[in-house]
């Protein structure tokens, strides 16, 4: 399998490229705007990698880059038009398209413009193939499925995601894009008694559970909310709580923007995340817990994924998805979000092999 990585020497793309380069069945094409950087990084990966310059503002450049590739992995600038051009290049090359970002408008446009072509060629267009919201969503719904299988009734669900580590420019721009959404405040809150209650329209608010602290929440709860509603869980579960922690310095930087409405650029978010990583040990955690009854006895079902490895998950997740494609474990085709397309085990098993503690209890 040939995987072409746009942004291949960047913070997230480099991690994905290194993981894929260790797979004997994969050849990696490293793409970026700087030919020197692409060449240096490709040489570090060895004979399984090659370098190629690519300009995401130029459709012809993207088509040349995607030629003869099986998967086009996008880890480039936070720009919907660049992503659309890249997806068109993937269709023309007969390749799968995997995007680490999750812009909702992009999903709708891709489904409308390119959905039939991806399905006709039995190819996948996967969005959100990173740790948040992609892996967070995947683990959440995996936990829901386990809870339904093991519990007769589900009374309460809690979900916690924590990230403490340095971000790259593209990741910082994704956070800013979500923070700028005019409806962002409406997508943050908690279910209580089957009713969604939104918090104040601010990037900072208090979640009473599960940790009872102030947290900055990027826009990923919107997808969880939609999933809970689509599954009908809101009519069965009395309480669903979501909470995200992304580092003190980064939280304060975003809080400042929320309070004052002042500009906050991607460089400042990157610096804040780097300061967080230097001040304390980096790490990631996703914790799902469901409380209910089984045969008349109160029980809890939990799924926990924990690491102290910093931002490795951001690159490991899209790499795992590409490996699942190669192994034929992604059965759906067409345009969709990562968590709707990937079986949980196909992603969690490689993460466990990479040193992440994946535990299901009891």
C-alpha positions in Angstrom: 0.0 0.0 0.0 1.2 3.5 -0.9 0.3 6.3 1.5 0.9 9.9 0.6 1.0 12.2 3.6 0.3 15.9 3.1 2.0 17.8 5.9 4.2 14.7 6.3 7.0 16.5 8.2 4.6 18.4 10.5 3.7 17.7 14.1 1.0 15.1 13.4 1.9 14.0 9.9 5.4 13.0 11.0 4.2 10.7 13.7 1.8 9.0 11.3 4.5 8.7 8.6 6.9 7.1 11.1 4.4 4.5 12.2 3.4 3.7 8.6 7.1 3.5 7.6 7.6 0.7 10.1 5.0 -1.4 8.4 6.6 -3.7 5.9 3.6 -3.5 3.6 3.5 0.3 3.3 5.5 2.8 1.3 5.2 6.4 2.4 5.3 9.6 0.2 6.1 12.7 2.3 4.6 15.9 1.0 5.0 19.5 2.0 5.7 23.0 0.7 9.4 22.9 1.6 11.3 20.4 -0.7 14.4 20.5 1.5 12.4 19.5 4.6 10.5 16.8 2.8 13.7 15.3 1.5 15.4 15.3 4.9 12.5 13.7 6.7 12.0 11.1 3.9 15.7 10.1 4.2 15.3 9.7 8.0 12.5 7.1 7.3 14.7 5.0 5.0 14.1 3.2 1.7 10.3 2.8 2.3 9.8 6.6 2.0 10.1 9.2 -0.8 9.8 13.0 -0.9 7.6 15.1 -3.1 6.8 18.8 -3.0 3.1 19.6 -3.0 1.1 22.8 -2.9 -2.4 22.5 -1.5 -3.5 25.7 -3.2 -2.7 24.2 -6.6 -5.0 21.4 -7.9 -2.5 20.2 -10.5 0.2 19.9 -7.8 -2.2 17.8 -5.7 -3.1 15.5 -8.6 0.6 14.9 -9.3 1.2 14.2 -5.7 -1.7 11.7 -5.3 -0.8 9.8 -8.5 -0.3 6.0 -8.0 -1.2 6.2 -4.2 -3.7 4.1 -2.4 -4.4 6.5 0.5 -4.1 10.3 0.6 -3.7 11.4 4.2 -4.3 15.1 4.9 -2.5 16.7 7.9 -2.0 20.1 6.3 -3.4 23.6 6.8 -6.8 24.2 8.4 -8.4 25.2 5.2 -11.7 23.7 3.8 -10.9 24.6 0.2 -7.5 23.0 0.4 -9.1 19.9 1.8 -11.7 19.9 -1.0 -9.0 20.1 -3.6 -7.1 17.2 -1.9 -10.2 15.1 -1.8 -10.8 15.7 -5.5 -7.2 14.6 -6.2 -7.9 11.4 -4.2 -10.9 10.6 -6.3 -9.0 11.2 -9.5 -6.2 8.9 -8.3 -8.7 6.2 -7.2 -7.4 6.6 -3.6 -8.9 6.6 -0.2 -9.0 10.1 1.5 -8.2 10.3 5.3 -8.3 13.7 7.0 -7.2 14.3 10.6 -9.6 17.3 10.9 -13.3 17.5 11.5 -14.9 20.5 9.9 -18.7 19.8 9.7 -19.2 22.0 6.6 -16.5 19.9 4.9 -18.4 16.7 5.6 -21.6 18.1 4.0 -19.7 19.4 0.9 -17.8 16.2 0.4 -20.9 14.0 0.8 -22.7 16.2 -1.8 -19.9 16.6 -4.4 -17.8 13.5 -4.1 -19.9 10.9 -2.1 -21.1 9.0 -5.2 -17.6 8.8 -6.7 -16.1 7.4 -3.4 -18.8 4.8 -3.2 -18.6 3.9 -6.9 -14.9 3.2 -6.6 -15.3 1.4 -3.2 -13.2 4.0 -1.5 -13.4 5.7 1.9 -13.4 9.4 2.7 -12.8 9.5 6.4 -12.9 12.8 8.4 -11.7 13.4 12.0 -9.1 10.6 11.9 -7.2 11.9 15.0 -7.5 11.4 18.7 -10.1 14.2 19.2 -12.8 14.0 18.2 -12.1 10.9 16.2 -10.8 8.5 18.8 -12.8 10.1 21.6 -16.0 9.5 19.6 -14.9 6.0 18.7 -14.2 5.0 22.3 -17.5 6.7 23.5 -19.7 4.7 21.2 -17.6 1.5 21.8 -18.3 2.1 25.5 -22.1 2.6 24.8 -22.2 -0.7 22.9 -20.4 -2.6 25.7 -22.7 -1.0 28.3 -25.8 -2.0 26.3 -24.5 -5.6 26.0 -23.6 -5.9 29.7 -26.3 -3.9 31.5 -30.0 -4.3 31.6 -30.6 -0.6 32.3 -28.2 2.3 31.9 -28.8 5.1 34.4 -25.7 7.3 33.9 -22.9 7.9 31.4 -19.7 10.0 32.1 -17.0 10.7 29.6 -13.7 12.4 30.2 -10.9 13.3 27.7 -7.6 14.9 28.7 -4.7 16.1 26.6 -1.5 17.6 27.9 1.1 18.2 25.3 2.4 20.4 22.5 0.2 21.2 19.5 1.3 22.0 15.9 0.1 25.0 13.9 -2.5 22.9 12.1 -3.9 21.6 15.4 -4.0 25.1 16.8 -5.8 26.4 13.8 -8.4 23.6 14.2 -9.1 24.8 17.8 -9.4 28.4 16.6 -11.8 27.4 13.8 -14.1 25.6 16.3 -13.9 28.5 18.8 -15.0 30.9 16.1 -18.1 28.9 15.2 -21.1 31.2 15.8 -23.1 28.3 17.3 -20.3 26.9 19.4 -21.9 27.8 22.7 -25.0 25.8 21.8 -23.0 22.6 21.5 -21.6 22.6 25.0 -23.4 21.3 28.0 -24.8 18.1 29.5 -27.7 15.8 29.4 -29.8 15.6 32.6 -33.0 13.7 32.8 -32.9 13.2 29.0 -32.8 17.0 28.4 -29.8 18.8 26.9 -28.8 21.9 28.8 -26.3 24.2 27.2 -23.9 26.2 29.2 -23.2 29.9 28.8 -21.8 30.9 25.4 -18.2 30.9 26.5 -15.2 28.7 25.9 -14.8 28.3 29.7 -17.5 26.9 32.0 -17.9 24.6 34.9 -18.8 20.9 34.6 -20.0 19.5 37.8 -19.0 16.0 36.8 -16.9 14.0 36.4 -14.1 16.2 37.7 -15.8 19.4 38.9 -13.2 21.8 37.4 -13.2 24.5 34.9 -12.4 23.1 31.5 -12.1 24.4 28.0 -14.1 22.2 25.6 -13.5 22.2 21.9 -16.5 21.5 19.8 -16.4 17.7 19.8 -19.5 17.2 22.2 -21.7 18.2 19.2 -21.0 14.8 17.6 -21.5 12.9 20.9 -24.8 14.8 21.4 -26.0 13.9 17.9 -25.0 10.3 18.5 -26.8 10.0 21.8 -29.9 11.5 20.2 -29.7 9.2 17.2 -29.4 6.1 19.3 -32.3 7.1 21.5 -30.2 7.0 24.6 -31.5 10.4 25.8 -34.8 8.6 26.5 -33.1 5.9 28.6 -30.2 7.6 30.5 -30.9 10.1 33.2 -27.5 11.8 33.1 -24.8 12.1 30.4 -21.7 14.3 31.2 -18.9 15.3 28.9 -15.7 16.9 30.0 -12.4 17.8 28.3 -9.1 19.0 29.8 -6.4 20.4 27.5 -3.9 22.1 29.8 -3.8 25.1 32.1 -1.9 27.6 29.9 -3.9 26.7 26.8 -7.1 27.0 28.8 -6.1 30.4 30.0 -5.2 31.6 26.5 -8.6 30.5 25.2 -10.4 31.9 28.2 -8.8 35.3 27.6 -10.2 35.2 24.1 -13.6 34.2 25.3 -13.8 37.0 27.9 -12.4 39.8 25.9 -13.2 38.8 22.3 -9.5 39.7 21.5 -7.7 38.0 18.7 -5.8 34.8 19.5 -3.5 33.4 16.8 -2.3 29.9 16.2 1.3 30.7 17.2 0.1 31.7 20.7 -1.9 28.5 21.1 1.2 26.5 20.1 3.4 28.4 22.6 0.8 27.9 25.4 0.6 24.1 24.7 4.4 23.9 24.7 4.5 25.7 28.1 2.0 23.2 29.4 4.1 20.3 28.2 7.2 21.7 29.8 5.6 22.4 33.2 4.3 18.9 33.7 4.4 15.5 32.2 2.6 15.1 28.9 -0.1 12.6 28.6 -3.5 11.6 27.2 -6.5 9.9 28.7 -10.0 8.9 27.5 -12.3 7.5 30.2 -15.8 6.2 29.6 -18.0 4.9 32.4 -21.6 3.8 32.4 -23.6 3.0 35.6 -26.7 0.8 35.6 -28.1 -2.5 36.6 -27.6 -6.1 35.6 -29.8 -8.9 37.0 -31.0 -6.4 39.6 -27.5 -5.5 40.8 -25.9 -2.1 40.3 -22.8 -2.3 38.1 -20.4 0.0 36.2 -18.9 -0.7 32.8 -15.8 1.3 31.9 -13.4 1.7 29.0 -10.1 3.5 29.7 -7.3 4.5 27.4 -4.4 6.2 29.1 -0.8 7.2 28.1 1.9 9.6 29.2 3.3 9.9 25.7 2.3 13.4 24.8 0.7 14.0 21.4 1.6 10.6 19.9 -2.1 9.7 19.6 -2.7 12.5 17.1 -0.5 10.7 14.6 -1.1 7.1 15.7 -4.8 7.2 15.1 -4.7 8.1 11.4 -1.8 5.6 10.9 -3.9 2.9 12.5 -6.8 3.8 10.2 -4.6 3.4 7.2 -3.3 0.1 8.4 -6.9 -1.0 9.0 -7.7 -0.1 5.4 -4.7 -2.2 4.2 -6.0 -5.1 6.2 -9.5 -4.8 4.8 -11.0 -4.1 8.2 -12.8 -0.9 7.0 -15.9 -2.3 5.3 -17.9 0.8 4.6 -17.3 3.1 1.7 -18.2 6.7 0.9 -17.9 9.9 3.0 -18.2 9.7 6.8 -16.7 10.5 10.1 -13.8 8.3 11.4 -15.9 6.9 14.3 -18.7 5.9 12.0 -16.4 4.0 9.6 -13.8 2.3 11.8 -14.5 -0.7 14.0 -13.3 0.1 17.5 -11.1 -3.0 17.7 -9.3 -2.2 14.5 -8.0 1.0 16.1 -7.7 0.1 19.7 -5.6 -3.1 19.1 -2.8 -1.2 17.3 -2.8 1.4 20.1 -2.4 -1.2 22.7 0.5 -2.7 20.8 2.0 0.8 20.7 2.1 1.0 24.5 -1.3 2.6 25.3 -3.1 1.1 28.3 -6.5 0.0 26.9 -8.7 -1.5 29.6 -12.3 -2.6 29.7 -13.9 -3.2 33.1 -15.2 -5.3 34.6 
